[in-house]
Amino acid sequence: MIADIERELEAFIRSSQFPCVSAKSALQKGQLTTYRARSLDSAWNDVEVQDRLMQFAWSYKEQPALFTSFAVIFEGPRNLDEKQFERLLWQRIQSLTEKDGWRGQRPDPRVSADPDDPHFSLSFGGEAFFVVGLHPGASRQARRFAFPAMIFNPHDQFETLRAANQYEKLRGAILDRDIKLSGSLNPMLACHGSISEARQYSGRAVSEEWSCPYHREREATEAVDPLAAAKKKT
C-alpha cells in the first residue's frame, strides 16, 4: 500500500499536465521525501509526522538544496469536498504546530507566525514552510490527487530563487502551465508579502472575509537541534 501511494504521487507529478515544475525537479533529483499517514481526520500519525518534518527542516538547514519537498500522503478520507478538506488540513497543521512548540521549536524569525500577516508562513524545526494541499475533490485540476496530501516546501527556496533573479521566471512558467490545464488563472495565487499565503494552502477559493483557523503560541524555550541531540545519544 505504501509503495502504491508513493507511485501514484510520483505519477501525478510526472504527468505532462501537472503545472508545478519545481515539484518535477524535486522528484527528478530524488529530493522528494514522502511519508504515509492513516487518515487526514485523525491525529494518529501527528507525532511522527512532526518528528519527520522537524528532522527534514534541520537537514535542510545543514544542506539547503533546490528543489526539495516533504510530502505527507493520507490513505483517506477520499470523499471530502473542498470545505471539509480545508477544515481537516488546518486541524492537522494546528496539531503539528502544537507538537513543534512542545519540542522547543521556535517559529522561523524570517517570517510571521500570524496567519493574518502578509508575511505569514508555517514553521517546523525553526524553518519556514509553504504548504500545498492536494485531494480528490479539489476544484483546480492541479490540486486533484487521488489521496489527501500535504506538500511542505521550505520557504527559503523561494528566497534563494529571488536572490538569483529566477523566481519570477519559475512562477510565470507554473502559472502558464496551470492556465493551460484549467483554462483560467488560479484566483488564490499571490506573491509572498502581498497577502497571507494561508489562503492558498487548501486550494479552495476563499472570500476576503475568510478567517484562518490557526494560531501559534509564543514559545519561551530555546530552540532544540534534533540532529545534534541525536548525535549526543550515539
VEXDREN-2710 file (C-alpha; in Angstrom, 1 decimal):
% VEXDREN-2710
k/r/px/py/pz
1/MET/0.0/0.0/0.0
2/ILE/2.8/2.4/0.9
3/ALA/4.7/1.9/-2.4
4/ASP/1.4/2.1/-4.3
5/ILE/0.6/5.5/-2.8
6/GLU/4.1/6.8/-3.4
7/ARG/4.0/5.7/-7.0
8/GLU/0.6/7.4/-7.5
9/LEU/2.1/10.7/-6.3
10/GLU/5.2/10.3/-8.5
11/ALA/3.0/9.6/-11.5
12/PHE/0.8/12.6/-10.6
13/ILE/3.8/14.9/-10.5
14/ARG/5.4/13.4/-13.6
15/SER/2.3/13.9/-15.7
16/SER/2.8/16.3/-18.6
17/GLN/-0.2/18.2/-17.4
18/PHE/1.0/18.8/-13.9
19/PRO/2.0/22.5/-13.8
20/CYS/4.5/22.7/-10.9
21/VAL/7.9/22.5/-12.5
22/SER/9.7/22.8/-9.1
23/ALA/7.9/19.7/-7.8
24/LYS/9.0/17.9/-11.0
25/SER/12.6/19.0/-10.3
26/ALA/12.4/17.7/-6.7
27/LEU/11.2/14.3/-7.9
28/GLN/13.8/14.1/-10.7
29/LYS/16.6/15.0/-8.3
30/GLY/15.4/12.4/-5.7
31/GLN/14.7/15.2/-3.3
32/LEU/11.0/14.5/-2.6
33/THR/10.6/12.9/0.8
34/THR/7.3/11.1/1.4
35/TYR/5.5/9.8/4.5
36/ARG/2.3/7.8/4.5
37/ALA/-0.3/8.5/7.2
38/ARG/-3.5/6.8/8.1
39/SER/-6.2/9.5/7.8
40/LEU/-6.5/13.2/7.5
41/ASP/-9.3/13.3/10.1
42/SER/-7.1/11.5/12.7
43/ALA/-4.2/12.6/14.9
44/TRP/-2.9/9.0/14.9
45/ASN/0.3/9.9/13.0
46/ASP/0.8/13.5/14.0
47/VAL/3.7/12.9/16.5
48/GLU/5.7/11.0/13.9
49/VAL/4.8/13.4/11.1
50/GLN/6.0/16.4/13.2
51/ASP/9.2/14.5/14.1
52/ARG/9.9/13.6/10.4
53/LEU/9.2/17.2/9.4
54/MET/11.4/18.6/12.1
55/GLN/14.3/16.3/11.1
56/PHE/13.6/17.3/7.4
57/ALA/13.9/21.0/8.4
58/TRP/17.1/20.6/10.2
59/SER/18.6/18.5/7.4
60/TYR/17.7/21.3/5.0
61/LYS/19.4/23.9/7.3
62/GLU/22.6/21.8/7.2
63/GLN/22.5/21.4/3.4
64/PRO/20.0/23.6/1.5
65/ALA/19.1/22.3/-1.9
66/LEU/16.9/23.4/-4.8
67/PHE/14.4/21.8/-5.1
68/THR/13.3/19.8/-2.1
69/SER/9.9/18.9/-0.5
70/PHE/8.3/16.8/2.2
71/ALA/5.0/15.1/1.3
72/VAL/2.6/13.6/3.7
73/ILE/0.1/11.3/1.9
74/PHE/-3.0/10.2/3.8
75/GLU/-4.9/7.0/3.0
76/GLY/-8.2/8.8/3.4
77/PRO/-10.8/10.1/3.5
78/ARG/-11.1/10.3/-0.2
79/ASN/-14.7/11.7/-0.4
80/LEU/-14.1/15.1/1.0
81/ASP/-15.5/18.3/-0.6
82/GLU/-13.2/21.4/-0.5
83/LYS/-14.6/22.8/2.7
84/GLN/-14.2/19.5/4.5
85/PHE/-10.7/19.1/3.3
86/GLU/-9.7/22.6/4.3
87/ARG/-11.1/22.1/7.8
88/LEU/-9.2/18.8/8.3
89/LEU/-6.0/20.2/6.7
90/TRP/-5.9/23.0/9.3
91/GLN/-6.7/20.6/12.1
92/ARG/-3.6/18.6/11.2
93/ILE/-1.5/21.8/10.8
94/GLN/-2.6/23.1/14.2
95/SER/-1.8/19.7/15.8
96/LEU/1.7/19.6/14.2
97/THR/2.3/23.2/15.2
98/GLU/1.5/22.5/18.8
99/LYS/3.8/19.5/18.9
100/ASP/6.5/21.6/17.3
101/GLY/6.2/24.0/20.2
102/TRP/6.2/21.3/22.8
103/ARG/9.5/20.2/21.4
104/GLY/11.0/23.6/22.0
105/GLN/11.0/24.7/18.3
106/ARG/10.6/28.4/17.7
107/PRO/9.0/29.9/14.6
108/ASP/11.4/31.0/11.8
109/PRO/12.2/34.6/12.6
110/ARG/12.3/35.4/8.8
111/VAL/8.5/35.1/8.6
112/SER/5.4/35.9/10.7
113/ALA/3.6/33.3/12.7
114/ASP/0.4/35.3/12.5
115/PRO/-1.9/33.9/9.7
116/ASP/-3.4/37.3/9.1
117/ASP/0.1/38.8/8.3
118/PRO/1.1/39.1/4.6
119/HIS/4.5/37.6/5.6
120/PHE/3.0/34.6/7.3
121/SER/4.4/31.1/6.9
122/LEU/4.2/27.9/8.9
123/SER/7.4/26.9/10.8
124/PHE/8.6/23.5/11.8
125/GLY/12.0/22.8/13.3
126/GLY/12.6/26.6/13.1
127/GLU/12.3/26.5/9.3
128/ALA/9.5/28.3/7.3
129/PHE/7.3/26.2/5.0
130/PHE/4.7/26.8/2.3
131/VAL/2.1/24.1/2.2
132/VAL/0.2/22.8/-0.9
133/GLY/-2.9/20.7/-0.2
134/LEU/-4.0/18.0/-2.7
135/HIS/-7.2/15.9/-2.6
136/PRO/-9.6/14.1/-5.0
137/GLY/-12.3/16.8/-4.6
138/ALA/-10.2/19.8/-5.5
139/SER/-11.8/22.2/-8.0
140/ARG/-8.4/23.1/-9.5
141/GLN/-7.1/20.2/-11.6
142/ALA/-3.6/20.8/-10.5
143/ARG/-4.6/20.0/-6.9
144/ARG/-6.8/17.0/-7.8
145/PHE/-4.8/14.0/-6.5
146/ALA/-6.2/10.5/-5.7
147/PHE/-5.4/10.8/-2.0
148/PRO/-5.4/13.7/0.5
149/ALA/-1.9/15.1/0.8
150/MET/0.1/18.0/2.2
151/ILE/3.3/19.0/0.4
152/PHE/5.7/21.1/2.7
153/ASN/8.1/23.3/0.7
154/PRO/10.9/25.2/2.5
155/HIS/10.2/28.9/2.1
156/ASP/14.0/29.5/1.9
157/GLN/13.9/28.1/-1.6
158/PHE/11.8/30.9/-2.8
159/GLU/14.1/33.5/-1.3
160/THR/17.1/31.8/-2.9
161/LEU/15.4/32.0/-6.3
162/ARG/14.5/35.7/-5.7
163/ALA/18.1/36.4/-4.9
164/ALA/19.2/34.7/-8.1
165/ASN/16.5/36.6/-10.1
166/GLN/14.9/33.3/-11.1
167/TYR/11.7/33.4/-9.0
168/GLU/9.5/35.3/-11.4
169/LYS/10.6/33.2/-14.4
170/LEU/9.7/30.0/-12.5
171/ARG/6.5/31.4/-11.2
172/GLY/5.5/32.5/-14.7
173/ALA/6.1/29.1/-16.1
174/ILE/4.0/27.5/-13.4
175/LEU/1.1/30.0/-14.0
176/ASP/1.2/29.5/-17.8
177/ARG/1.0/25.7/-17.4
178/ASP/-1.8/26.0/-14.8
179/ILE/-3.8/28.2/-17.1
180/LYS/-3.4/25.7/-20.0
181/LEU/-4.5/22.9/-17.7
182/SER/-7.6/24.6/-16.1
183/GLY/-8.4/27.3/-18.6
184/SER/-8.1/30.1/-16.1
185/LEU/-5.7/31.7/-13.6
186/ASN/-5.9/30.4/-10.0
187/PRO/-7.6/33.3/-8.2
188/MET/-5.9/32.5/-4.9
189/LEU/-2.3/32.8/-6.2
190/ALA/-0.4/35.8/-4.8
191/CYS/3.3/36.7/-4.1
192/HIS/4.6/36.3/-0.5
193/GLY/4.3/39.7/1.3
194/SER/1.2/40.9/-0.6
195/ILE/-1.4/38.8/1.2
196/SER/-1.2/35.9/3.7
197/GLU/-0.3/32.7/2.0
198/ALA/-2.5/30.8/4.4
199/ARG/-5.4/31.5/1.9
200/GLN/-3.6/29.3/-0.7
201/TYR/-2.8/26.1/1.3
202/SER/-6.1/24.2/0.9
203/GLY/-6.6/25.1/-2.8
204/ARG/-10.1/26.3/-2.1
205/ALA/-11.1/29.8/-3.4
206/VAL/-12.0/31.8/-0.3
207/SER/-13.5/35.2/0.1
208/GLU/-11.9/38.3/1.6
209/GLU/-13.8/37.6/4.8
210/TRP/-12.2/34.2/5.3
211/SER/-10.5/33.7/8.6
212/CYS/-7.7/31.2/9.1
213/PRO/-8.5/28.7/11.9
214/TYR/-4.9/28.7/13.1
215/HIS/-2.7/30.2/15.8
216/ARG/0.8/29.7/17.2
217/GLU/1.7/30.5/20.8
218/ARG/5.0/32.1/21.6
219/GLU/7.5/29.5/22.8
220/ALA/9.6/30.5/25.8
221/THR/12.1/27.7/25.5
222/GLU/15.3/27.7/23.4
223/ALA/15.2/26.1/20.0
224/VAL/16.4/22.5/20.1
225/ASP/18.5/21.0/17.3
226/PRO/17.2/17.4/17.0
227/LEU/20.2/16.3/14.8
228/ALA/22.7/17.5/17.4
229/ALA/20.6/15.8/20.2
230/ALA/20.7/12.5/18.2
231/LYS/24.4/12.7/17.8
232/LYS/24.9/13.1/21.5
233/LYS/22.9/10.0/22.2
234/THR/25.2/8.0/19.9
END
